[in-house]
Amino acid sequence: MTQSQTSDSYSASGSITLFNGLALQSAIKQASYAYQSGKMAFQAAKDVVTVNVITNYLQVLDAKEMLNQDTSQLDVAKESLDRSEILEQHGDNKFASDVYDLRGSYQTAKVNLVVAQNNLDAAMLSLFQLMNVPYVKTAQLQPLSAEDLKGDNGINPDEVYNTALATLAQMKAATLMRQSAESEVKYYRGLLYPQFYLGSGIETNYSNLEPQSYSDQFRNNYGTYVQVGVNIPIFTNLSRRNNLSIAKLNLLNYQYIENNTKIQLKQSVETAYYNMASAYKRYQALDDEVKAYTESFRISKIRYEAGVLNSVDFVTSKNNMDGAQLAFISARYDYIIYSKILDYYQGKLATF
């Protein structure tokens, strides 16, 4: 006699890791540090763009002042040339070379003006490209308000460096990546330990050979169990040790990156500080030089127009004044630019 049988079985089980060398905790920390480092790296990139926009903006204003100065110098050269040509027409120039010296000075001033305009256009283009906006050649930038140059501004480069270590996104990113690498080492080291786990489950079954109904069997045939187990990494141990060795090398690399970032940061802070201080000293010295050469040119112009100074000495006097004025403008903006860079390292990019 043949009898068919129908049976069903159901089970549910679960387990929880009791100990695995803290590998899971280390993996979570590693991911967290890496995520935070990515955020800091993104912020550092934004900070660099901000600094570059500020410095480029100042370079545009510098170039604009240079252009204005060259325009003024061209006007003075044209005025002197016009006077000399009138005197030449009447045969009143003291030396035959006077008009040619002044023509040469005028042409030099024209060349300087072209160069200054090109420098301004290049600085404007660079600024617009950096901001990733369409270039508008006729755009007008707001000039700097009168700024009191205060020398070193009471700044101590060591204090600036310590502040940058604690606040600069670039530094935080490097430190977080080192911490992430440390957690990675702990993770792979944890995998070398035996894994202890706790498991439990429930099961039931049904068979048509039993006289009880399906629902009664489902309720009455169930059983539960609890188990404690251990996994010992025997065959995978070598692979895990290799992964640990690679993680240690990654850690050494990120330690080097962090230390190198600190060194570069300190050097950058010191460079910015001493460049700012140097620019301020140049600014002070050039201020006196501009006043001296301006007065010298005023006297030379009176003497030249009185016919007691030749054109060569007159042009030399004018060139001395022009050079001092341009250097004065350059020193002023160098000071401001490096001041803004130091503001960046202190986490206080001041507006202007």
C-alpha positions as CSV (number, residue, x, y, z in Angstrom):
1,M,0.0,0.0,0.0
2,T,1.4,3.3,-1.0
3,Q,0.8,6.4,1.2
4,S,1.7,9.9,0.2
5,Q,3.1,12.3,2.8
6,T,3.0,16.0,3.0
7,S,5.2,17.9,5.4
8,D,6.2,21.5,6.1
9,S,8.9,22.9,8.3
10,Y,9.5,26.5,9.4
11,S,12.4,28.0,11.3
12,A,13.8,31.4,12.2
13,S,17.2,32.1,13.7
14,G,19.6,34.9,14.5
15,S,22.9,35.6,16.0
16,I,24.8,38.4,17.6
17,T,28.6,38.9,17.8
18,L,29.8,39.0,21.3
19,F,33.5,39.7,20.6
20,N,35.6,40.0,17.4
21,G,38.6,42.0,18.6
22,L,36.6,45.3,18.4
23,A,36.9,45.0,14.6
24,L,33.3,46.3,14.0
25,Q,33.8,49.4,16.2
26,S,37.1,50.1,14.5
27,A,35.5,49.8,11.1
28,I,32.8,52.3,12.1
29,K,35.4,54.8,13.4
30,Q,37.4,54.4,10.2
31,A,34.4,55.2,8.0
32,S,33.5,58.1,10.3
33,Y,37.0,59.6,10.2
34,A,37.2,59.2,6.5
35,Y,33.9,60.9,5.9
36,Q,34.8,63.8,8.2
37,S,38.2,64.1,6.4
38,G,36.4,64.3,3.1
39,K,34.2,67.1,4.4
40,M,37.3,69.0,5.7
41,A,39.1,68.5,2.4
42,F,36.1,70.0,0.6
43,Q,36.1,72.9,3.0
44,A,39.9,73.4,2.5
45,A,39.4,73.6,-1.3
46,K,36.7,76.2,-0.8
47,D,39.0,78.2,1.6
48,V,41.8,78.1,-1.0
49,V,39.4,79.5,-3.7
50,T,38.3,82.2,-1.3
51,V,41.9,83.2,-0.6
52,N,42.7,83.2,-4.3
53,V,39.7,85.4,-5.1
54,I,40.7,87.9,-2.4
55,T,44.3,88.1,-3.5
56,N,43.3,88.3,-7.2
57,Y,40.9,91.0,-6.3
58,L,43.7,93.0,-4.6
59,Q,46.0,92.3,-7.6
60,V,43.3,93.9,-9.9
61,L,43.1,96.9,-7.6
62,D,46.9,97.1,-7.6
63,A,47.0,96.9,-11.4
64,K,44.4,99.6,-11.6
65,E,46.4,101.9,-9.4
66,M,49.5,101.2,-11.5
67,L,47.5,102.1,-14.6
68,N,46.3,105.3,-13.1
69,Q,49.9,106.2,-12.1
70,D,51.2,105.4,-15.6
71,T,48.4,107.5,-17.1
72,S,49.4,110.4,-14.9
73,Q,53.1,109.9,-15.8
74,L,52.1,110.0,-19.5
75,D,50.3,113.3,-19.0
76,V,53.4,114.8,-17.4
77,A,55.6,113.5,-20.2
78,K,53.2,114.9,-22.8
79,E,53.1,118.3,-21.2
80,S,56.9,118.5,-21.0
81,L,57.2,117.3,-24.7
82,D,54.7,119.9,-25.9
83,R,56.5,122.7,-24.2
84,S,59.9,121.5,-25.6
85,E,58.5,121.3,-29.1
86,I,57.1,124.9,-28.9
87,L,60.6,126.0,-27.7
88,E,62.2,124.0,-30.5
89,Q,60.0,125.8,-33.1
90,H,61.3,129.1,-31.8
91,G,64.9,127.9,-31.4
92,D,64.8,128.4,-27.7
93,N,65.8,125.0,-26.5
94,K,69.1,125.1,-24.8
95,F,70.3,121.8,-26.2
96,A,69.6,120.3,-29.6
97,S,68.8,117.0,-28.0
98,D,66.2,118.3,-25.6
99,V,63.2,117.6,-27.7
100,Y,64.4,114.2,-28.7
101,D,65.1,113.2,-25.0
102,L,61.6,114.2,-24.1
103,R,60.1,112.4,-27.1
104,G,61.9,109.3,-26.0
105,S,60.6,109.8,-22.4
106,Y,57.0,110.3,-23.8
107,Q,57.2,107.1,-25.9
108,T,58.5,105.2,-22.9
109,A,55.5,106.5,-20.9
110,K,53.2,105.3,-23.7
111,V,54.8,101.8,-23.7
112,N,54.5,101.7,-19.9
113,L,50.8,102.6,-20.2
114,V,50.2,99.8,-22.7
115,V,51.9,97.3,-20.4
116,A,49.9,98.6,-17.4
117,Q,46.6,98.2,-19.3
118,N,47.6,94.7,-20.4
119,N,48.4,93.8,-16.8
120,L,45.1,95.1,-15.6
121,D,43.2,93.1,-18.3
122,A,45.1,89.9,-17.4
123,A,44.4,90.4,-13.7
124,M,40.7,91.0,-14.4
125,L,40.5,87.9,-16.7
126,S,42.2,85.8,-14.0
127,L,39.7,87.0,-11.4
128,F,36.7,86.2,-13.5
129,Q,38.0,82.8,-14.5
130,L,38.7,82.0,-10.8
131,M,35.1,82.9,-9.9
132,N,33.9,80.9,-12.9
133,V,31.7,83.8,-14.2
134,P,31.7,85.3,-17.7
135,Y,34.4,87.9,-18.2
136,V,33.2,91.5,-18.4
137,K,36.0,93.7,-19.4
138,T,34.1,96.9,-18.4
139,A,33.3,95.7,-14.9
140,Q,34.2,98.1,-12.2
141,L,35.5,96.8,-8.9
142,Q,34.9,98.5,-5.6
143,P,38.2,100.1,-4.4
144,L,39.7,99.6,-1.0
145,S,38.7,102.0,1.7
146,A,41.4,104.0,3.3
147,E,43.3,101.4,5.3
148,D,45.7,102.1,8.2
149,L,48.8,100.0,7.7
150,K,49.8,98.8,11.1
151,G,53.1,97.0,10.5
152,D,52.9,93.4,11.9
153,N,49.4,94.1,13.3
154,G,50.5,92.6,16.6
155,I,50.8,89.2,15.0
156,N,53.0,86.5,16.4
157,P,53.8,83.9,13.7
158,D,54.0,81.1,16.3
159,E,50.5,82.0,17.5
160,V,49.2,82.1,14.0
161,Y,50.7,78.6,13.3
162,N,49.1,77.2,16.5
163,T,45.8,78.7,15.6
164,A,46.0,77.2,12.1
165,L,46.9,73.8,13.5
166,A,43.6,73.8,15.5
167,T,41.3,75.5,13.0
168,L,42.5,75.1,9.4
169,A,40.4,72.7,7.4
170,Q,43.4,71.5,5.5
171,M,45.1,70.5,8.7
172,K,42.0,68.8,10.1
173,A,41.6,66.8,6.9
174,A,45.1,65.4,7.2
175,T,44.7,64.6,10.9
176,L,41.3,62.8,10.3
177,M,42.8,60.7,7.5
178,R,45.6,59.6,9.9
179,Q,43.0,58.7,12.5
180,S,41.0,56.8,9.9
181,A,44.2,54.8,9.0
182,E,44.8,54.1,12.7
183,S,41.2,52.7,12.9
184,E,41.8,50.6,9.8
185,V,44.9,49.0,11.5
186,K,42.8,48.2,14.6
187,Y,40.1,46.7,12.4
188,Y,42.4,44.3,10.6
189,R,44.2,43.5,13.9
190,G,40.8,42.7,15.5
191,L,40.1,40.2,12.7
192,L,43.0,38.1,13.9
193,Y,41.2,37.3,17.1
194,P,38.7,34.5,17.5
195,Q,35.1,35.6,17.0
196,F,32.6,34.7,19.7
197,Y,28.9,34.8,18.9
198,L,25.5,34.0,20.5
199,G,22.8,32.5,18.4
200,S,19.2,31.5,19.0
201,G,16.3,30.1,16.9
202,I,12.8,28.8,16.8
203,E,11.3,26.0,14.5
204,T,8.1,24.1,14.0
205,N,6.8,21.5,11.5
206,Y,3.7,19.9,10.1
207,S,3.0,16.4,8.7
208,N,-0.2,15.0,7.2
209,L,0.5,11.7,8.9
210,E,-0.3,13.1,12.3
211,P,-3.9,13.3,13.4
212,Q,-3.7,16.9,14.6
213,S,-4.7,19.8,12.5
214,Y,-2.3,22.1,10.7
215,S,-2.7,24.9,13.2
216,D,-2.5,22.6,16.2
217,Q,0.8,21.1,14.9
218,F,2.1,24.6,14.1
219,R,1.5,25.5,17.7
220,N,2.5,22.3,19.4
221,N,5.6,21.2,17.4
222,Y,7.7,24.3,17.8
223,G,11.0,24.3,19.6
224,T,13.7,26.8,20.5
225,Y,17.4,26.7,20.9
226,V,20.3,28.8,22.1
227,Q,23.9,28.4,21.1
228,V,27.2,30.0,21.8
229,G,29.9,29.6,19.2
230,V,33.4,30.6,18.3
231,N,35.1,31.1,14.9
232,I,38.9,30.8,14.8
233,P,40.6,32.3,11.7
234,I,43.0,29.5,10.8
235,F,43.0,29.2,7.0
236,T,42.3,33.0,6.5
237,N,44.9,34.1,9.0
238,L,47.6,34.7,6.5
239,S,45.3,36.8,4.3
240,R,44.2,38.9,7.2
241,R,47.8,39.4,8.3
242,N,48.7,40.7,4.8
243,N,45.8,43.1,5.0
244,L,47.1,44.3,8.4
245,S,50.5,44.9,6.9
246,I,49.0,46.9,4.1
247,A,47.0,48.9,6.6
248,K,50.1,49.7,8.6
249,L,51.8,51.0,5.5
250,N,48.8,53.2,4.8
251,L,49.0,54.5,8.3
252,L,52.7,55.4,7.8
253,N,51.8,57.2,4.6
254,Y,49.1,59.3,6.3
255,Q,51.3,60.0,9.2
256,Y,53.9,61.4,6.8
257,I,51.2,63.4,5.0
258,E,50.0,64.9,8.4
259,N,53.6,65.7,9.5
260,N,54.4,67.2,6.1
261,T,51.2,69.3,6.1
262,K,52.3,70.7,9.5
263,I,55.8,71.5,8.2
264,Q,54.4,73.2,5.0
265,L,51.9,75.1,7.1
266,K,54.5,76.4,9.5
267,Q,56.7,77.5,6.5
268,S,53.8,79.1,4.8
269,V,52.8,81.1,7.9
270,E,56.4,82.2,8.5
271,T,56.7,83.2,4.8
272,A,53.5,85.2,4.8
273,Y,54.4,86.9,8.0
274,Y,57.9,88.0,7.0
275,N,56.7,89.0,3.5
276,M,54.1,91.2,5.2
277,A,56.7,92.7,7.5
278,S,59.1,93.2,4.6
279,A,56.4,94.9,2.5
280,Y,55.5,97.2,5.4
281,K,59.2,98.2,5.8
282,R,59.4,98.8,2.0
283,Y,56.2,100.8,2.2
284,Q,57.6,103.1,5.0
285,A,60.9,103.6,3.2
286,L,59.2,104.2,-0.2
287,D,56.9,106.7,1.4
288,D,59.9,108.9,2.3
289,E,61.5,108.2,-1.1
290,V,58.3,109.3,-3.0
291,K,58.2,112.5,-1.0
292,A,61.9,113.2,-1.7
293,Y,61.8,112.4,-5.4
294,T,58.5,114.3,-5.9
295,E,60.1,117.4,-4.4
296,S,63.3,116.8,-6.4
297,F,61.2,116.6,-9.6
298,R,59.3,119.8,-8.7
299,I,62.6,121.6,-8.4
300,S,64.0,120.0,-11.6
301,K,61.0,121.1,-13.5
302,I,61.4,124.7,-12.4
303,R,65.1,124.6,-13.2
304,Y,64.5,122.9,-16.6
305,E,61.8,125.5,-17.6
306,A,64.3,128.2,-16.5
307,G,66.9,126.8,-18.8
308,V,69.4,125.9,-16.2
309,L,68.9,122.1,-16.3
310,N,69.4,119.9,-19.3
311,S,66.8,117.4,-20.6
312,V,68.8,114.3,-19.5
313,D,68.8,115.4,-15.9
314,F,65.2,116.4,-16.1
315,V,64.1,113.0,-17.5
316,T,66.2,111.2,-14.9
317,S,64.5,113.2,-12.2
318,K,61.1,112.3,-13.6
319,N,62.0,108.6,-13.9
320,N,63.2,108.5,-10.3
321,M,59.9,109.9,-9.1
322,D,57.8,107.6,-11.3
323,G,59.7,104.5,-10.2
324,A,59.3,105.4,-6.6
325,Q,55.6,105.9,-6.9
326,L,55.0,102.6,-8.7
327,A,57.2,100.7,-6.1
328,F,55.2,102.5,-3.3
329,I,51.9,101.2,-4.8
330,S,53.3,97.7,-5.1
331,A,54.6,97.6,-1.5
332,R,51.2,98.7,-0.2
333,Y,49.3,96.0,-2.0
334,D,51.9,93.4,-1.1
335,Y,51.4,94.2,2.6
336,I,47.6,94.0,2.2
337,I,47.7,90.7,0.4
338,Y,49.9,89.0,2.9
339,S,47.8,90.4,5.7
340,K,44.8,88.7,4.2
341,I,46.7,85.4,3.9
342,L,47.5,85.6,7.6
343,D,43.8,86.2,8.3
344,Y,43.1,83.0,6.4
345,Y,45.6,81.0,8.6
346,Q,43.9,82.5,11.7
347,G,40.4,81.5,10.4
348,K,39.3,85.1,10.0
349,L,39.2,86.1,6.4
350,A,38.4,89.7,6.9
351,T,36.2,91.4,4.4
352,F,37.2,94.7,2.6
